Amino acid sequence: MATFHFLQISARFLSKRTSLPLPLPLPLPNPFLSLHFPLKRLVSFPKRPELKRLHEAAVATGSAQPAVDLQNVPVQDTQKQEQSGKLVLPTNDSSDELLRIRHTCAHVMAMAVQKLYPDAKVTIGPWIDNGFYYDFDMEPLTDNDLKRIKKEMDRIIKRNLPLVREEVSRDEAQKRIMAVNEPYKMEILDSIKEDPITIYHIGNEWWDLCAGPHVETTGKINNKAFQLESVAGAYWRGDEKKPMLQRIYGTAWENEEQLKAYLHFKEEAKRRDHRRIGQDLDLFSIQEEAGGGLVFWHPKGAIVRHIIEDSWRKTHIEHGYDLLFTPHVARADLWKISGHLDFYKESMYDQMEIEDELYQLRPMNCPYHILVYKRKLHSYRDFPIRVAELGTVYRYELSGSLHGLFRVRGFTQDDAHIFCLEDQIKDEIRGVLDLTEEILLQFGFSKYEVNLSTRPEKAVGDDDIWEKATVALKDALDDKGWSYQIDEGGGAFYGPKIDLKIEDALGRKWQCSTIQVDFNLPNRFDITYVDSNSEKRRPIMIHRAVLGSLERFFGVLIEHYAGDFPLWLAPIQAQVLPVTDTQLGFCNEVVGKLKSNGIRAEVFHGERLPKLIRNAEKQKIPLMAVVGPKEVETHSVTVRSRFGGELGTMKIDEFISSIQQAIKNRTL
């Protein structure tokens, strides 16, 4: 009966998680996103990579240079979705109209800002995944300023002003920019290589360098379907040596219902923010006294990391990997050989001088694994050789780019390298795909986006080996049965690669796993093996990571579960709660027995029972074992699940057995 109760816990636990209203990823994920609202409506987002390139051009030049005929972009058929009880929340990729609305909102906002603050200088204002932004050179803004700007935008929209496209010569554009004293626009003009120059007017009152697209009139914008969200500082062109600008973010949708769905989704994302949950549950911290981007794992967070690492090591050993531990520093010459000092220097920390020699904190683990390979001569019979390490690396990031566990300066990669023969590439890649799936499924990730990136224009290695490696990657993916998209020319200069993004409970996509074939480092380090003809040959090297960074993966896990870790992963699995301190001695006995059986448990006391239960629930403890006089007398506990409620009274051994079975099965 107790086992049945724990299966009920699992079902309720999973049901609670999957029925939560899921929040909006920030930014919206690409290529598609699934989220559930209270009415269980599904929202999906299709992918259009050509529009992604269009957006990148808008950010780079300040005007959206069309790469495709947007009139011909297909819009989703929403009628079938509505009939099936599902709401399609469009993206810029799927809805030409939404893209135009967002781009026009950026222009209307800039016009409103300059009406209210005539000294403000405009820069760029592209559409983005969930709305738009515009950068201004002006005095800092407040939330009250945003309200004023929104009201002015509403007035402009109500006037239903036309948006008119005009083509002018470069000289004419320069004259107009100089006449209105807009220095940033002059710089943008210089970056536009094609003539004629296009300008968009809002009525005859305001204009901007822009290639569009836009809606026909400002009245096409639903003023109840957009909001100004926030203001932030942003360096011009992302360069900290250039002026700090005021960036106003806004979100815009086709109708009010879509905006409400977005705001609900965004609020849920805020609730799941790993930085807040990490603090509330005492999992980790960033100590400014030690420096930004350096993670301190607290006891509870360290326990979760320990479980992840143990599972990772066990799985890798079962899949034929040898585990390594390598140094955190090395002579600078090593990074010259690897090429990191030539191509990666700005992401590396300064060198340190030790006994007249220069040393470098490692930004990557690859050269170390190559040195381990080179320690002896290898025969073709030795292959494949698989080595893996949870290796901590250090990379310089600007302080403004640091973000909780997602962007740090010191982190641990689950790094592995495979040395193999050309005819072994396919089987090794397939093995990595199987390993990746096995590990990710342990944490509840079963939906992936897979991309295969092929040879770029500039690359090392001859055509034949590139072709063989690319075909091997395709064949491995086909054998696995995973659908994938091909990113032509998107591979690294040293080889083709597979990138895998996991989809979390919010529908967001997170880049974690990568598999990269490398033709570069084997040449740089001159690694060889002896073939069947006793001749020296160059082996194939494969880089791969499954979780990526442990810090980032932990952040993803926190947000995926909203801090409600499954029983097997929870830092504290059970809390024993006495009704009064009279039962404290027996509670300590229970906890001792739980711990001796490998269950993470603690006694919590000193408050009235209802408050003890509330505190346990706030700390997201999966199981509570309540002990009163009757439980002491019968050597039992009354079990309460965080999600299942009261589960009844159990003997101690029965309680332990049920927990162990749930942990063994990794029951959620």
C-alpha positions as CSV (number, residue, x, y, z in Angstrom):
1,M,0.0,0.0,0.0
2,A,2.9,2.4,0.8
3,T,4.4,1.8,-2.7
4,F,1.0,2.7,-4.2
5,H,1.0,5.9,-2.2
6,F,4.4,6.8,-3.6
7,L,3.2,6.1,-7.1
8,Q,0.4,8.5,-6.3
9,I,2.9,11.0,-5.2
10,S,4.7,10.7,-8.5
11,A,1.5,11.1,-10.5
12,R,0.4,14.1,-8.5
13,F,3.9,15.6,-8.6
14,L,4.0,15.4,-12.4
15,S,0.4,16.5,-12.8
16,K,1.1,19.6,-10.7
17,R,4.1,20.5,-12.7
18,T,2.7,20.1,-16.2
19,S,-0.6,21.9,-15.4
20,L,1.1,25.0,-14.2
21,P,0.5,28.1,-16.4
22,L,3.8,28.3,-18.1
23,P,5.6,31.6,-18.4
24,L,7.1,33.5,-21.3
25,P,10.8,32.8,-22.1
26,L,12.8,36.0,-22.2
27,P,13.3,36.3,-25.1
28,L,10.8,34.1,-26.8
29,P,12.4,30.8,-27.9
30,N,13.2,29.9,-31.4
31,P,12.1,28.1,-33.5
32,F,8.9,27.2,-31.6
33,L,7.5,27.3,-28.1
34,S,4.8,25.4,-26.4
35,L,3.1,26.8,-23.3
36,H,0.0,25.9,-21.4
37,F,-2.5,28.5,-20.1
38,P,-5.1,28.0,-17.4
39,L,-7.6,26.8,-20.0
40,K,-5.0,24.4,-21.4
41,R,-4.6,26.2,-24.7
42,L,-1.5,25.4,-26.6
43,V,0.6,28.1,-28.2
44,S,3.3,27.2,-30.7
45,F,5.9,29.2,-32.6
46,P,7.1,28.2,-36.0
47,K,10.6,29.0,-37.3
48,R,11.6,31.2,-40.2
49,P,15.4,31.5,-40.3
50,E,15.4,34.1,-43.1
51,L,13.5,36.5,-40.8
52,K,16.1,35.9,-38.1
53,R,18.8,37.2,-40.5
54,L,16.5,40.1,-41.3
55,H,16.3,41.0,-37.6
56,E,20.1,40.7,-37.2
57,A,20.5,43.2,-40.1
58,A,18.1,45.6,-38.3
59,V,20.1,45.5,-35.1
60,A,23.4,45.9,-37.0
61,T,22.4,48.9,-39.2
62,G,19.5,50.4,-37.4
63,S,17.1,49.7,-40.3
64,A,15.5,46.5,-41.2
65,Q,16.9,45.6,-44.6
66,P,14.5,43.0,-46.1
67,A,16.2,39.8,-47.2
68,V,13.0,38.3,-48.5
69,D,9.6,39.4,-49.8
70,L,7.7,39.7,-46.6
71,Q,4.4,39.9,-48.5
72,N,4.9,36.2,-49.3
73,V,5.6,35.0,-45.8
74,P,2.9,32.5,-44.9
75,V,0.8,33.3,-41.8
76,Q,-0.4,30.4,-39.7
77,D,-3.8,29.0,-40.2
78,T,-5.3,29.9,-36.8
79,Q,-8.9,28.6,-37.6
80,K,-8.0,24.9,-37.1
81,Q,-6.1,25.7,-33.9
82,E,-9.0,27.7,-32.5
83,Q,-11.4,24.8,-33.4
84,S,-9.2,22.4,-31.5
85,G,-9.2,24.7,-28.4
86,K,-5.7,26.0,-29.0
87,L,-4.5,29.5,-29.4
88,V,-1.7,30.3,-31.8
89,L,0.5,33.1,-30.4
90,P,2.3,34.3,-33.5
91,T,6.0,35.3,-33.8
92,N,7.8,37.7,-36.1
93,D,8.7,34.5,-38.1
94,S,5.1,33.4,-38.6
95,S,3.2,36.7,-38.9
96,D,4.2,39.4,-41.3
97,E,1.6,41.7,-39.7
98,L,3.0,41.2,-36.2
99,L,6.5,42.0,-37.4
100,R,5.2,45.2,-39.1
101,I,3.3,46.2,-35.9
102,R,6.3,45.8,-33.7
103,H,8.6,47.7,-36.1
104,T,6.1,50.5,-36.4
105,C,5.7,50.6,-32.6
106,A,9.5,51.3,-32.3
107,H,9.1,54.3,-34.7
108,V,6.0,55.6,-32.9
109,M,7.8,55.3,-29.6
110,A,10.8,57.3,-31.0
111,M,8.5,60.0,-32.3
112,A,6.8,60.2,-28.9
113,V,10.1,60.4,-27.0
114,Q,11.3,63.3,-29.2
115,K,8.0,65.1,-28.8
116,L,8.3,64.9,-25.1
117,Y,12.1,65.2,-24.8
118,P,13.3,67.4,-27.8
119,D,16.9,67.0,-26.9
120,A,16.9,63.2,-27.1
121,K,19.0,61.8,-30.0
122,V,17.7,58.6,-31.7
123,T,19.9,55.7,-32.7
124,I,18.4,52.3,-33.6
125,G,15.0,50.7,-33.1
126,P,14.5,47.1,-34.3
127,W,11.9,44.6,-33.6
128,I,12.9,41.7,-31.3
129,D,11.5,38.3,-30.4
130,N,8.7,39.6,-28.1
131,G,8.4,43.2,-29.2
132,F,10.7,46.0,-29.9
133,Y,13.2,48.5,-28.4
134,Y,14.7,51.8,-29.2
135,D,18.0,53.4,-28.0
136,F,18.1,57.1,-27.1
137,D,21.0,59.4,-26.1
138,M,19.2,61.3,-23.3
139,E,18.9,61.7,-19.6
140,P,18.0,58.6,-17.6
141,L,14.3,57.7,-17.7
142,T,12.0,56.5,-14.9
143,D,8.8,54.4,-14.8
144,N,6.8,57.6,-14.7
145,D,8.5,58.7,-18.0
146,L,7.4,55.4,-19.6
147,K,3.8,56.2,-18.7
148,R,4.1,59.6,-20.3
149,I,5.6,58.1,-23.4
150,K,2.9,55.4,-23.6
151,K,0.2,58.1,-23.5
152,E,1.9,60.1,-26.2
153,M,2.1,56.9,-28.3
154,D,-1.6,56.4,-27.8
155,R,-2.3,59.9,-29.1
156,I,-0.1,59.3,-32.2
157,I,-1.9,56.0,-32.9
158,K,-5.3,57.6,-32.5
159,R,-4.4,60.2,-35.2
160,N,-4.1,57.3,-37.7
161,L,-1.0,58.9,-39.4
162,P,0.2,57.3,-42.6
163,L,3.6,55.7,-42.8
164,V,5.2,56.7,-46.1
165,R,8.3,55.2,-47.7
166,E,10.7,57.5,-49.5
167,E,13.8,56.8,-51.5
168,V,16.6,59.5,-51.5
169,S,20.2,59.8,-52.6
170,R,23.0,59.4,-50.0
171,D,23.8,63.1,-50.3
172,E,20.1,64.0,-49.6
173,A,20.0,61.7,-46.6
174,Q,23.2,63.3,-45.2
175,K,21.7,66.8,-45.6
176,R,18.5,65.8,-43.8
177,I,20.4,64.2,-41.0
178,M,22.7,67.2,-40.5
179,A,19.6,69.5,-40.6
180,V,18.0,67.7,-37.6
181,N,21.4,67.2,-35.8
182,E,21.3,63.4,-35.4
183,P,24.9,62.2,-35.2
184,Y,24.1,58.6,-34.6
185,K,22.0,58.4,-37.8
186,M,25.0,59.8,-39.7
187,E,27.0,56.8,-38.4
188,I,24.2,54.4,-39.3
189,L,24.1,56.0,-42.8
190,D,27.8,55.3,-43.3
191,S,27.2,51.6,-42.5
192,I,24.5,51.2,-45.1
193,K,26.3,50.1,-48.3
194,E,23.4,50.0,-50.8
195,D,21.7,52.9,-52.6
196,P,19.2,54.5,-52.7
197,I,18.6,55.2,-49.0
198,T,15.1,54.5,-47.8
199,I,13.3,56.7,-45.2
200,Y,10.0,56.1,-43.5
201,H,7.8,59.1,-42.5
202,I,5.1,59.1,-39.9
203,G,2.8,61.7,-41.4
204,N,4.9,64.7,-42.2
205,E,6.1,65.1,-38.6
206,W,8.8,62.5,-38.1
207,W,11.1,60.3,-40.1
208,D,13.8,57.7,-39.7
209,L,16.3,55.8,-41.9
210,C,14.6,52.5,-42.4
211,A,13.9,49.9,-45.1
212,G,10.7,48.7,-43.4
213,P,8.5,46.9,-43.3
214,H,5.7,48.9,-41.5
215,V,1.9,48.9,-41.2
216,E,0.1,51.4,-43.5
217,T,-1.0,53.8,-40.7
218,T,-0.4,54.2,-37.0
219,G,-4.1,53.3,-36.5
220,K,-3.3,49.7,-37.4
221,I,-1.7,49.3,-34.0
222,N,-4.1,48.2,-31.3
223,N,-3.2,50.5,-28.3
224,K,-4.5,47.9,-25.9
225,A,-2.2,45.2,-27.4
226,F,1.2,46.8,-26.6
227,Q,3.0,48.0,-23.5
228,L,6.3,49.7,-22.6
229,E,8.1,47.2,-20.3
230,S,11.3,48.6,-19.0
231,V,14.3,50.9,-19.5
232,A,17.9,49.9,-19.3
233,G,21.3,51.2,-20.1
234,A,23.0,50.1,-23.3
235,Y,26.3,51.1,-24.8
236,W,26.2,52.4,-28.3
237,R,27.2,49.6,-30.6
238,G,27.7,47.4,-27.5
239,D,31.1,49.1,-26.9
240,E,31.8,50.1,-23.3
241,K,34.1,52.9,-24.5
242,K,31.1,54.5,-26.3
243,P,28.2,56.5,-24.8
244,M,25.7,54.9,-22.5
245,L,22.2,55.1,-24.0
246,Q,18.7,54.7,-22.7
247,R,17.1,51.6,-24.1
248,I,13.3,51.4,-23.9
249,Y,11.8,47.9,-24.3
250,G,8.3,47.3,-25.3
251,T,6.1,44.4,-26.2
252,A,3.5,44.4,-29.0
253,W,0.9,41.9,-30.2
254,E,-1.9,41.8,-32.7
255,N,-4.7,41.8,-30.1
256,E,-5.4,42.2,-26.4
257,E,-5.8,38.5,-25.8
258,Q,-2.3,37.8,-27.1
259,L,-0.8,40.6,-24.8
260,K,-2.6,39.1,-21.8
261,A,-1.2,35.7,-22.6
262,Y,2.3,37.1,-23.0
263,L,2.1,39.0,-19.7
264,H,0.8,35.9,-17.8
265,F,3.6,33.9,-19.3
266,K,6.2,36.5,-18.4
267,E,5.0,36.7,-14.8
268,E,5.4,32.9,-14.5
269,A,8.9,33.2,-15.9
270,K,9.6,35.8,-13.2
271,R,8.3,33.4,-10.6
272,R,10.7,30.7,-11.7
273,D,13.8,33.0,-11.9
274,H,16.6,30.8,-10.7
275,R,18.3,33.8,-9.1
276,R,15.4,34.4,-6.7
277,I,14.7,30.7,-6.1
278,G,18.4,30.1,-5.5
279,Q,18.4,32.7,-2.8
280,D,15.0,31.6,-1.3
281,L,16.1,27.9,-1.1
282,D,19.7,28.8,-0.2
283,L,21.2,26.9,-3.1
284,F,24.0,29.2,-4.4
285,S,25.2,32.8,-4.4
286,I,27.5,35.2,-6.2
287,Q,29.6,37.0,-3.6
288,E,30.7,40.4,-4.8
289,E,33.5,40.4,-2.3
290,A,35.0,37.6,-4.3
291,G,34.1,39.0,-7.7
292,G,31.3,38.9,-10.2
293,G,30.4,35.8,-12.1
294,L,32.0,33.4,-9.6
295,V,29.6,30.9,-8.1
296,F,29.4,29.8,-4.5
297,W,27.6,26.5,-4.2
298,H,25.8,26.3,-0.8
299,P,25.3,23.0,0.9
300,K,21.9,22.3,-0.6
301,G,23.0,23.3,-4.1
302,A,26.2,21.3,-3.7
303,I,24.2,18.2,-2.9
304,V,22.3,18.6,-6.1
305,R,25.5,19.1,-8.0
306,H,27.0,16.0,-6.3
307,I,24.0,13.9,-7.5
308,I,24.3,15.3,-11.0
309,E,28.1,14.6,-11.1
310,D,27.8,11.1,-9.7
311,S,25.1,10.2,-12.2
312,W,27.2,11.7,-15.0
313,R,30.3,9.8,-14.1
314,K,28.5,6.5,-13.7
315,T,26.8,6.8,-17.1
316,H,30.1,7.7,-18.8
317,I,31.9,4.8,-17.3
318,E,29.1,2.5,-18.5
319,H,29.5,3.9,-22.0
320,G,33.2,3.2,-22.2
321,Y,34.8,6.6,-21.2
322,D,37.9,7.0,-19.1
323,L,37.6,9.8,-16.5
324,L,40.3,12.5,-16.2
325,F,41.3,15.3,-13.8
326,T,43.6,17.9,-15.3
327,P,45.1,21.2,-14.0
328,H,43.4,24.6,-14.0
329,V,46.4,26.4,-15.4
330,A,49.1,25.7,-17.9
331,R,52.1,27.4,-19.6
332,A,51.0,30.1,-22.0
333,D,52.8,28.2,-24.8
334,L,50.2,25.5,-24.7
335,W,47.5,28.1,-25.7
336,K,49.7,29.4,-28.5
337,I,49.9,25.9,-29.9
338,S,46.2,25.3,-29.6
339,G,45.5,28.7,-31.2
340,H,43.4,30.1,-28.4
341,L,45.8,33.0,-27.9
342,D,45.3,34.0,-31.5
343,F,41.5,33.5,-31.8
344,Y,40.2,33.6,-28.2
345,K,42.4,35.9,-26.3
346,E,39.8,38.5,-25.4
347,S,37.8,35.8,-23.5
348,M,40.9,34.7,-21.6
349,Y,42.3,36.1,-18.4
350,D,45.6,37.9,-18.2
351,Q,48.7,35.7,-18.0
352,M,50.6,35.3,-14.7
353,E,54.4,35.1,-14.4
354,I,55.8,32.3,-12.3
355,E,59.5,31.8,-12.1
356,D,60.1,33.7,-15.3
357,E,57.5,31.7,-17.2
358,L,54.0,32.8,-18.3
359,Y,51.1,30.7,-17.2
360,Q,47.4,30.9,-18.2
361,L,44.1,30.0,-16.5
362,R,42.5,27.5,-18.9
363,P,39.5,28.7,-20.9
364,M,38.9,25.2,-22.3
365,N,39.9,21.6,-21.5
366,C,40.7,20.3,-25.0
367,P,44.5,20.8,-25.0
368,Y,44.9,18.9,-21.8
369,H,43.1,15.9,-23.1
370,I,45.3,16.0,-26.2
371,L,48.4,16.0,-24.0
372,V,47.0,12.9,-22.2
373,Y,46.6,11.3,-25.6
374,K,50.1,12.2,-26.6
375,R,51.7,10.6,-23.6
376,K,52.3,7.4,-25.5
377,L,52.2,5.9,-29.0
378,H,48.9,4.6,-30.2
379,S,48.0,1.8,-32.6
380,Y,44.9,1.7,-34.8
381,R,43.8,-1.2,-32.6
382,D,43.4,1.2,-29.6
383,F,40.5,3.2,-31.2
384,P,38.1,4.5,-30.2
385,I,39.6,6.3,-27.2
386,R,37.1,8.2,-25.1
387,V,38.1,10.5,-22.3
388,A,35.8,12.7,-20.2
389,E,36.2,15.3,-17.5
390,L,34.2,17.6,-15.4
391,G,36.7,20.4,-15.9
392,T,36.4,23.9,-14.5
393,V,37.4,26.7,-16.9
394,Y,37.6,30.5,-16.7
395,R,36.5,32.9,-19.3
396,Y,36.4,36.7,-19.1
397,E,33.0,38.2,-19.5
398,L,32.1,41.9,-19.2
399,S,30.4,42.6,-15.9
400,G,27.3,43.9,-17.6
401,S,26.8,40.6,-19.4
402,L,26.9,38.5,-16.2
403,H,23.5,36.9,-15.4
404,G,23.1,34.5,-12.4
405,L,24.2,31.0,-13.3
406,F,23.6,31.5,-17.0
407,R,26.5,33.8,-17.7
408,V,29.5,33.4,-15.3
409,R,33.3,33.7,-15.4
410,G,34.2,30.4,-13.8
411,F,32.2,27.2,-14.7
412,T,32.5,23.5,-15.0
413,Q,32.0,21.8,-18.4
414,D,31.1,18.2,-18.8
415,D,33.8,17.9,-21.4
416,A,34.7,14.8,-23.4
417,H,36.9,14.0,-26.4
418,I,36.8,11.0,-28.7
419,F,39.8,10.0,-30.8
420,C,38.8,7.6,-33.6
421,L,39.4,6.4,-37.1
422,E,37.5,7.9,-40.1
423,D,35.3,4.9,-40.5
424,Q,34.3,5.0,-36.8
425,I,32.9,8.6,-36.9
426,K,29.3,7.6,-37.5
427,D,29.2,4.9,-34.8
428,E,30.9,7.2,-32.3
429,I,28.5,10.1,-33.1
430,R,25.5,7.7,-32.7
431,G,26.9,6.6,-29.4
432,V,27.1,10.2,-28.2
433,L,23.5,10.8,-29.3
434,D,22.4,7.7,-27.3
435,L,24.4,8.9,-24.3
436,T,23.0,12.4,-24.5
437,E,19.4,11.2,-24.6
438,E,20.0,8.8,-21.7
439,I,21.4,11.6,-19.5
440,L,18.9,14.3,-20.5
441,L,15.9,11.9,-19.9
442,Q,17.1,11.4,-16.3
443,F,16.3,15.1,-15.7
444,G,13.0,15.1,-17.6
445,F,14.1,16.6,-20.9
446,S,12.6,14.7,-23.8
447,K,12.0,17.4,-26.4
448,Y,15.0,18.6,-28.4
449,E,15.8,20.9,-31.3
450,V,18.7,19.5,-33.3
451,N,20.8,21.4,-35.8
452,L,23.6,20.1,-38.1
453,S,26.0,22.8,-39.2
454,T,28.1,22.2,-42.3
455,R,31.4,23.6,-43.8
456,P,31.8,27.4,-43.7
457,E,33.7,29.3,-46.4
458,K,36.9,29.5,-44.4
459,A,37.8,26.1,-43.0
460,V,40.7,23.8,-42.4
461,G,40.9,20.2,-43.7
462,D,40.4,18.9,-47.3
463,D,37.0,18.5,-49.0
464,D,37.1,14.7,-48.7
465,I,37.3,14.5,-44.9
466,W,34.7,17.3,-44.6
467,E,32.3,15.3,-46.8
468,K,33.0,12.1,-44.9
469,A,32.5,13.7,-41.5
470,T,29.3,15.5,-42.5
471,V,27.8,12.4,-44.1
472,A,28.7,10.5,-40.9
473,L,26.9,13.1,-38.7
474,K,23.8,13.0,-41.0
475,D,23.8,9.2,-41.0
476,A,24.0,9.0,-37.2
477,L,21.1,11.4,-36.8
478,D,19.1,9.5,-39.4
479,D,19.8,6.2,-37.6
480,K,18.8,7.8,-34.3
481,G,15.5,8.9,-35.9
482,W,15.8,12.5,-34.7
483,S,14.5,15.2,-37.0
484,Y,17.1,18.0,-37.5
485,Q,17.7,21.1,-39.5
486,I,20.8,21.8,-41.6
487,D,22.6,25.1,-41.1
488,E,24.5,25.4,-44.3
489,G,27.9,27.0,-43.8
490,G,27.3,27.3,-40.0
491,G,29.9,24.8,-38.9
492,A,33.1,25.7,-37.1
493,F,36.2,26.4,-39.2
494,Y,37.7,23.2,-37.8
495,G,34.8,20.8,-38.6
496,P,31.0,20.1,-38.8
497,K,28.9,19.9,-35.7
498,I,25.6,19.0,-34.1
499,D,24.0,21.3,-31.6
500,L,21.1,20.2,-29.4
501,K,18.8,22.4,-27.5
502,I,16.6,21.1,-24.8
503,E,13.0,22.3,-24.2
504,D,12.1,23.1,-20.6
505,A,8.7,23.1,-18.9
506,L,8.2,26.7,-20.1
507,G,8.8,25.8,-23.7
508,R,12.2,27.6,-23.8
509,K,15.1,26.2,-25.8
510,W,18.5,25.9,-24.0
511,Q,21.7,25.2,-25.8
512,C,23.3,22.4,-23.8
513,S,24.7,19.5,-25.9
514,T,27.2,19.9,-28.7
515,I,29.1,17.4,-30.9
516,Q,32.0,18.8,-33.0
517,V,34.4,17.1,-35.3
518,D,37.8,18.7,-35.2
519,F,40.4,18.6,-38.0
520,N,42.4,21.5,-36.5
521,L,43.8,20.6,-33.1
522,P,45.1,17.1,-34.2
523,N,47.3,19.0,-36.8
524,R,48.3,21.8,-34.4
525,F,49.4,19.2,-31.8
526,D,50.7,16.8,-34.4
527,I,48.9,13.8,-32.8
528,T,49.3,10.5,-34.6
529,Y,48.7,6.8,-34.5
530,V,50.2,3.8,-36.3
531,D,48.0,2.2,-38.9
532,S,47.8,-1.4,-40.1
533,N,50.7,-0.7,-42.5
534,S,52.9,0.6,-39.7
535,E,52.6,4.2,-41.0
536,K,51.8,7.2,-39.0
537,R,48.3,8.7,-39.5
538,R,46.3,11.5,-38.1
539,P,43.3,10.4,-35.9
540,I,39.9,12.1,-36.0
541,M,39.0,14.1,-32.9
542,I,35.5,14.7,-31.7
543,H,34.6,17.3,-29.0
544,R,31.3,16.8,-27.1
545,A,29.4,18.0,-24.1
546,V,26.0,16.8,-22.9
547,L,25.0,19.2,-20.1
548,G,27.4,22.0,-21.2
549,S,28.1,24.1,-18.1
550,L,27.0,22.6,-14.8
551,E,26.3,26.0,-13.5
552,R,24.0,26.9,-16.4
553,F,22.4,23.5,-16.4
554,F,21.6,23.8,-12.7
555,G,20.0,27.2,-13.5
556,V,17.9,25.6,-16.2
557,L,16.9,22.8,-13.8
558,I,15.9,25.3,-11.1
559,E,13.6,27.1,-13.6
560,H,12.4,23.9,-15.2
561,Y,11.2,22.6,-11.9
562,A,10.5,26.0,-10.3
563,G,12.7,24.8,-7.5
564,D,10.4,21.8,-6.9
565,F,13.1,19.2,-7.6
566,P,12.0,15.6,-8.1
567,L,12.4,13.4,-5.0
568,W,15.6,11.7,-6.2
569,L,17.2,15.1,-6.9
570,A,15.9,17.2,-4.0
571,P,18.6,18.4,-1.6
572,I,16.3,17.5,1.4
573,Q,14.0,14.6,0.6
574,A,12.2,14.3,3.8
575,Q,11.7,16.5,6.8
576,V,10.6,15.0,10.2
577,L,8.2,17.3,12.1
578,P,7.4,16.8,15.8
579,V,3.9,17.9,17.0
580,T,5.7,19.0,20.2
581,D,9.3,18.9,21.4
582,T,8.3,15.9,23.5
583,Q,8.7,13.8,20.3
584,L,12.0,15.3,19.4
585,G,14.1,12.3,20.6
586,F,12.1,9.9,18.4
587,C,12.3,12.3,15.5
588,N,16.1,12.3,15.7
589,E,16.0,8.5,15.7
590,V,13.9,8.5,12.6
591,V,16.2,10.9,10.8
592,G,19.2,8.8,11.8
593,K,17.6,5.7,10.3
594,L,16.6,7.6,7.1
595,K,20.2,8.9,6.7
596,S,21.7,5.5,7.3
597,N,19.6,4.2,4.4
598,G,20.8,6.9,2.0
599,I,17.9,9.3,2.4
600,R,18.5,13.0,2.8
601,A,16.5,14.0,5.9
602,E,16.4,16.5,8.7
603,V,14.4,17.3,11.8
604,F,12.7,20.7,11.9
605,H,11.1,21.9,15.2
606,G,10.6,24.9,17.4
607,E,7.3,26.1,16.0
608,R,3.7,25.0,16.0
609,L,3.0,22.1,13.6
610,P,1.0,24.2,11.0
611,K,3.9,26.6,10.7
612,L,6.4,23.8,10.5
613,I,4.4,22.4,7.5
614,R,4.1,25.8,5.9
615,N,7.9,26.3,6.2
616,A,8.6,22.9,4.7
617,E,6.3,23.7,1.8
618,K,8.0,27.1,1.3
619,Q,11.4,25.2,1.2
620,K,9.8,22.8,-1.3
621,I,10.5,19.7,0.7
622,P,8.9,16.7,-1.2
623,L,7.9,14.7,1.9
624,M,7.0,15.6,5.5
625,A,6.9,12.9,8.2
626,V,4.8,14.2,11.2
627,V,5.4,12.6,14.6
628,G,3.0,12.9,17.5
629,P,2.5,10.7,20.7
630,K,0.6,8.0,18.7
631,E,3.4,7.7,16.1
632,V,6.0,7.4,18.9
633,E,4.0,4.7,20.5
634,T,3.5,2.7,17.2
635,H,7.0,3.5,15.8
636,S,5.5,5.1,12.7
637,V,5.1,8.4,10.9
638,T,2.2,10.2,9.3
639,V,3.4,11.1,5.8
640,R,2.4,14.3,4.0
641,S,3.4,15.0,0.4
642,R,4.0,18.5,-0.8
643,F,1.7,17.8,-3.7
644,G,-0.3,14.7,-2.7
645,G,-1.4,16.0,0.7
646,E,-1.9,13.4,3.5
647,L,-0.8,9.9,2.6
648,G,-1.5,8.2,5.8
649,T,0.5,6.5,8.6
650,M,3.4,4.2,7.8
651,K,5.8,2.1,9.8
652,I,9.3,3.5,9.6
653,D,10.7,0.6,7.5
654,E,7.8,0.9,5.1
655,F,8.4,4.6,4.8
656,I,12.1,4.0,4.0
657,S,11.4,1.2,1.5
658,S,8.9,3.4,-0.4
659,I,11.3,6.3,-0.6
660,Q,14.1,4.1,-1.7
661,Q,11.9,2.6,-4.4
662,A,10.9,6.0,-5.7
663,I,14.5,7.2,-5.7
664,K,15.7,4.0,-7.6
665,N,13.0,4.5,-10.2
666,R,13.8,8.3,-10.3
667,T,10.1,8.8,-9.9
668,L,9.1,12.5,-10.2
